[in-house]
Amino acid sequence: MDENSFSQLKTSIAKLKRERDEVMAELMKERQQLAYLDKEMNRVRVEVDYHNSNVREYEKYIGDYNRVIEESERTYGKIVDSTAKLIDALESESASLKDRVKR
């Protein structure tokens, strides 16, 4: 092999090393981006978990409100019914007493 062949071989090896270094630089950028995205995904997961917890808590509160409202409305209905019966009974007794007094 002559000196020119060795020179070409050295040049080719140097070129391969430069290309490898360029690819390595791109690899490092991709790894950095991946690390950033992993960190961001973890942050978002924590935020999603936080909001899911809040949603479950608010849904429980709504259920509690609905239960109290239903119980109150049912009790109110019973009170209205009892009050109507009481008024009817009082009116009937009052009329009966008036009839007895007039006799």
N, CA and C of each residue as an Amber inpcrd file, in Angstrom:
protein
   309
   0.8550000  -1.1750000   0.0000000   0.0000000   0.0000000   0.0000000
   0.8950000   1.2310000   0.0000000   0.4940000   2.1930000  -0.7410000
   1.3070000   3.4020000  -0.7980000   0.8190000   4.4310000   0.2030000
   1.5630000   5.4920000   0.3190000   1.2800000   6.5550000   1.2850000
  -0.0830000   7.1840000   1.0340000  -0.4650000   7.2910000  -0.2040000
  -1.7560000   7.8810000  -0.5740000  -2.8990000   7.0310000  -0.0390000
  -2.7740000   5.7270000  -0.1020000  -3.8190000   4.8330000   0.3980000
  -3.9830000   4.9860000   1.9020000  -2.8370000   5.1050000   2.6140000
  -2.9180000   5.3030000   4.0630000  -3.5740000   6.6470000   4.4000000
  -3.2650000   7.6300000   3.6150000  -3.8490000   8.9530000   3.8210000
  -5.3530000   8.8980000   3.5950000  -5.8030000   8.2170000   2.5570000
  -7.2380000   8.0750000   2.2820000  -7.9290000   7.2930000   3.4100000
  -7.2300000   6.2600000   3.8670000  -7.7910000   5.4650000   4.9570000
  -7.9410000   6.3060000   6.2170000  -6.9330000   7.1100000   6.5640000
  -7.0080000   7.9970000   7.7250000  -8.1280000   9.0050000   7.5590000
  -8.2750000   9.5560000   6.3680000  -9.3400000  10.5210000   6.0830000
 -10.7090000   9.8690000   6.2420000 -10.8430000   8.6530000   5.7340000
 -12.1180000   7.9330000   5.8470000 -12.4570000   7.6510000   7.3070000
 -11.4740000   7.2460000   8.0730000 -11.7080000   6.9690000   9.4920000
 -12.1010000   8.2540000  10.2230000 -11.4000000   9.3460000   9.9220000
 -11.7080000  10.6350000  10.5430000 -13.1330000  11.0650000  10.1860000
 -13.5320000  10.8500000   8.9250000 -14.8850000  11.2000000   8.4850000
 -15.9140000  10.3600000   9.2540000 -15.6530000   9.0720000   9.3920000
 -16.5610000   8.2030000  10.1410000 -16.6950000   8.6690000  11.5950000
 -15.5740000   9.0710000  12.1920000 -15.6050000   9.5600000  13.5730000
 -16.4350000  10.8350000  13.6810000 -16.3150000  11.7500000  12.7140000
 -17.1220000  12.9890000  12.7220000 -18.6040000  12.6500000  12.5960000
 -18.9180000  11.7430000  11.6760000 -20.3110000  11.3350000  11.4940000
 -20.8520000  10.6800000  12.7720000 -20.0140000   9.8110000  13.3860000
 -20.4120000   9.1810000  14.6460000 -20.6660000  10.2370000  15.7170000
 -19.7970000  11.2490000  15.7920000 -19.9550000  12.3110000  16.7880000
 -21.2270000  13.1110000  16.5440000 -21.5720000  13.3330000  15.2830000
 -22.8240000  14.0330000  14.9560000 -24.0260000  13.2070000  15.4000000
 -23.9720000  11.9050000  15.1210000 -25.0670000  11.0240000  15.5310000
 -25.1260000  10.9630000  17.0610000 -23.9760000  10.9320000  17.7140000
 -23.9290000  10.9170000  19.1790000 -24.5480000  12.2000000  19.7390000
 -24.2690000  13.3270000  19.1140000 -24.8490000  14.5980000  19.5570000
 -26.3750000  14.5530000  19.4220000 -26.8840000  13.9990000  18.3240000
 -28.3370000  13.8610000  18.1390000 -28.9190000  12.9130000  19.1780000
 -28.1990000  11.8270000  19.4510000 -28.6390000  10.8830000  20.4730000
 -28.7520000  11.5770000  21.8290000 -27.7770000  12.3800000  22.1670000
 -27.8020000  13.0890000  23.4480000 -28.9850000  14.0610000  23.5060000
 -29.2700000  14.7440000  22.3980000 -30.4310000  15.6510000  22.3600000
 -31.7170000  14.8620000  22.5770000 -31.8230000  13.7180000  21.9160000
 -33.0310000  12.8840000  22.0550000 -33.1680000  12.3800000  23.4900000
 -32.0670000  11.9720000  24.0960000 -32.1180000  11.5080000  25.4860000
 -32.5440000  12.6370000  26.4180000 -32.0460000  13.8400000  26.1770000
 -32.4350000  14.9910000  26.9990000 -33.9260000  15.2790000  26.8310000
 -34.3860000  15.2270000  25.5830000 -35.8100000  15.4790000  25.3280000
 -36.6610000  14.4030000  25.9890000 -36.2040000  13.1590000  25.8960000
 -36.9240000  12.0570000  26.5250000 -36.9700000  12.2250000  28.0380000
 -35.8540000  12.6190000  28.6290000 -35.8210000  12.8470000  30.0790000
 -36.7780000  13.9730000  30.4650000 -36.7960000  15.0430000  29.6780000
 -37.7060000  16.1570000  29.9400000 -39.1580000  15.6780000  29.8570000
 -39.4660000  14.9120000  28.8040000 -40.8430000  14.4400000  28.6240000
 -41.2450000  13.4710000  29.7290000 -40.3280000  12.6090000  30.1530000
 -40.6360000  11.7170000  31.2750000 -40.9560000  12.5130000  32.5260000
 -40.1560000  13.5310000  32.7830000 -40.3890000  14.3820000  33.9520000
 -41.7370000  15.0970000  33.8300000 -42.0230000  15.5930000  32.6480000
 -43.2890000  16.2980000  32.4150000 -44.4720000  15.3380000  32.5640000
 -44.3250000  14.1030000  32.0500000 -45.4030000  13.1120000  32.1930000
 -45.6540000  12.8010000  33.6580000 -44.5940000  12.6860000  34.4410000
 -44.7750000  12.4330000  35.8720000 -45.4870000  13.5930000  36.5400000
 -45.1200000  14.8190000  36.1630000 -45.7850000  16.0000000  36.7260000
 -47.2610000  15.9910000  36.3600000 -47.5460000  15.6610000  35.1020000
 -48.9430000  15.6420000  34.6480000 -49.7030000  14.5120000  35.3420000
 -49.0550000  13.3530000  35.5310000 -49.7130000  12.2500000  36.2460000
 -50.0900000  12.6700000  37.6640000 -49.1700000  13.3570000  38.3260000
 -49.4530000  13.8370000  39.6920000 -50.6320000  14.8060000  39.6610000
 -50.6470000  15.6850000  38.6750000 -51.7380000  16.6550000  38.5640000
 -53.0590000  15.9560000  38.2610000 -53.0260000  14.9650000  37.3620000
 -54.2450000  14.2100000  37.0340000 -54.7480000  13.4730000  38.2810000
 -53.8410000  12.8500000  39.0180000 -54.2400000  12.1550000  40.2480000
 -54.8790000  13.1240000  41.2390000 -54.2900000  14.3060000  41.3630000
 -54.8310000  15.3270000  42.2660000 -56.2590000  15.7070000  41.8570000
 -56.4470000  15.9560000  40.5680000 -57.7740000  16.3670000  40.1000000
 -58.7710000  15.2080000  40.1640000 -58.3180000  13.9860000  39.9010000
 -59.2030000  12.8250000  40.0570000 -59.6680000  12.6990000  41.5010000
 -58.7610000  12.9310000  42.4240000 -59.1070000  12.8810000  43.8420000
 -60.1420000  13.9540000  44.1750000 -59.9340000  15.1660000  43.6490000
 -60.9000000  16.2450000  43.8780000 -62.2570000  15.9010000  43.2920000
 -62.2690000  15.3370000  42.0930000 -63.5380000  14.9730000  41.4550000
 -64.2760000  13.9420000  42.3090000 -63.5550000  12.9120000  42.7690000
 -64.2010000  11.8990000  43.6250000 -64.7480000  12.5290000  44.9010000
 -64.0010000  13.4500000  45.4710000 -64.4460000  14.1170000  46.6990000
 -65.7040000  14.9520000  46.4340000 -65.7030000  15.7180000  45.3420000
 -66.8830000  16.5170000  45.0080000 -68.0800000  15.6290000  44.6840000
 -67.8410000  14.5040000  44.0100000 -68.9410000  13.5870000  43.7190000
 -69.5390000  13.0380000  45.0110000 -68.6750000  12.7660000  46.0040000
 -69.1660000  12.3130000  47.3040000 -70.0060000  13.4120000  47.9540000
 -69.5240000  14.6520000  47.8960000 -70.2840000  15.7730000  48.4630000
 -71.6450000  15.9060000  47.7880000 -71.6610000  15.8030000  46.4600000
 -72.9320000  15.8920000  45.7200000 -73.8630000  14.7760000  46.1690000
 -73.3210000  13.5750000  46.3330000 -74.1390000  12.4520000  46.8160000
 -74.7110000  12.7430000  48.1930000 -73.8820000  13.3240000  49.0630000
 -74.3620000  13.6820000  50.4040000 -75.4650000  14.7400000  50.3280000
 -75.2420000  15.7590000  49.4930000 -76.2800000  16.7890000  49.3120000
 -77.5710000  16.1560000  48.7970000 -77.4600000  15.3010000  47.7810000
 -78.6500000  14.6650000  47.2080000 -79.3850000  13.8310000  48.2500000
 -78.6320000  13.0960000  49.0710000 -79.2530000  12.2760000  50.1120000
 -80.0030000  13.1560000  51.1090000 -79.3670000  14.2420000  51.5700000
 -80.0090000  15.1370000  52.5500000 -81.2350000  15.8010000  51.9260000
 -81.1170000  16.2240000  50.6680000 -82.2610000  16.8640000  49.9930000
 -83.4150000  15.8840000  49.8670000 -83.1230000  14.6400000  49.4480000
 -84.1900000  13.6360000  49.3080000 -84.8630000  13.3500000  50.6460000
 -84.0560000  13.1850000  51.6970000 -84.6280000  12.9450000  53.0240000
 -85.4690000  14.1360000  53.4810000 -84.9760000  15.3380000  53.2290000
 -85.7120000  16.5450000  53.6300000 -87.0130000  16.6660000  52.8610000
 -86.9620000  16.4060000  51.5600000 -88.1930000  16.4940000  50.7550000
 -89.2020000  15.4250000  51.1840000 -88.7010000  14.2270000  51.4810000
 -89.6060000  13.1620000  51.9330000 -90.2420000  13.5460000  53.2750000
 -89.4420000  14.0660000  54.1920000 -89.9580000  14.4930000  55.4950000
 -90.9250000  15.6600000  55.3410000 -90.5680000  16.6110000  54.4630000
 -91.4540000  17.7460000  54.2030000 -92.8070000  17.2530000  53.6780000
 -92.7700000  16.2910000  52.7630000 -94.0160000  15.7260000  52.2310000
 -94.8640000  15.1040000  53.3330000 -94.2110000  14.3960000  54.2460000
 -94.9390000  13.7930000  55.3720000 -95.5290000  14.8690000  56.2680000
 -94.7570000  15.9390000  56.5040000 -95.2550000  17.0480000  57.3400000
 -96.4540000  17.7030000  56.6760000 -96.3740000  17.9350000  55.3670000
 -97.4940000  18.5480000  54.6380000 -98.7230000  17.6530000  54.7410000
 -98.5340000  16.3470000  54.5440000 -99.6510000  15.4090000  54.6210000
-100.2450000  15.3880000  56.0310000 -99.3750000  15.3370000  57.0410000
 -99.8540000  15.3310000  58.4340000-100.5640000  16.6350000  58.7690000
-100.0160000  17.7510000  58.2770000-100.6270000  19.0590000  58.5390000
-102.0110000  19.1280000  57.9030000-102.1320000  18.6160000  56.6740000
-103.4460000  18.6170000  56.0040000-104.4380000  17.7670000  56.7790000
-103.9920000  16.6140000  57.2710000-104.8670000  15.7470000  58.0580000
-105.2610000  16.4230000  59.3720000-104.3000000  17.1040000  59.9820000
-104.5710000  17.8080000  61.2340000-105.5810000  18.9350000  61.0030000
-105.3890000  19.6960000  59.9230000-106.3250000  20.7860000  59.6140000
-107.7240000  20.2180000  59.3880000-107.8060000  19.1230000  58.6080000
-109.1180000  18.4950000  58.3720000-109.7430000  18.0500000  59.6860000
-108.9240000  17.4410000  60.5590000-109.4520000  16.9600000  61.8440000
-109.9120000  18.1360000  62.7040000-109.1170000  19.2080000  62.7360000
-109.4990000  20.3750000  63.5290000-110.7780000  21.0110000  62.9950000
-110.8830000  21.1290000  61.6830000-112.0920000  21.7170000  61.0960000
-113.3080000  20.8500000  61.3910000-113.1170000  19.5560000  61.3080000
-114.2310000  18.6340000  61.5880000-114.6600000  18.7320000  63.0570000
-113.6790000  18.7370000  63.9600000-113.9830000  18.8460000  65.3840000
-114.6200000  20.2030000  65.7120000-114.0870000  21.2610000  65.0680000
-114.6330000  22.5910000  65.2940000-116.0850000  22.6530000  64.8360000
-116.3510000  22.1000000  63.6770000-117.7340000  22.0870000  63.1700000
-118.6220000  21.2680000  64.0850000-118.1070000  20.1480000  64.5710000
-118.8870000  19.2890000  65.4710000-119.1900000  20.0260000  66.7690000
-118.1940000  20.7560000  67.3010000-118.4140000  21.5060000  68.5370000
-119.4240000  22.6290000  68.3280000-119.3300000  23.3090000  67.1810000
-120.2880000  24.3870000  66.9030000-121.6920000  23.8420000  66.8100000
-121.8460000  22.6810000  66.2060000-123.1720000  22.0590000  66.0760000
-123.7280000  21.7260000  67.4680000-122.8700000  21.2430000  68.3350000
-123.3240000  20.8920000  69.6910000-123.6860000  22.1290000  70.4850000
-122.9480000  23.2130000  70.2580000-123.2280000  24.4270000  71.0000000
-124.5550000  25.0140000  70.5340000-124.8310000  24.9470000  69.2520000
-126.0660000  25.5200000  68.7170000-127.2900000  24.7280000  69.1290000
-127.2170000  23.5610000  69.5390000-128.3640000  22.7230000  69.8960000
-128.8730000  23.0460000  71.2140000
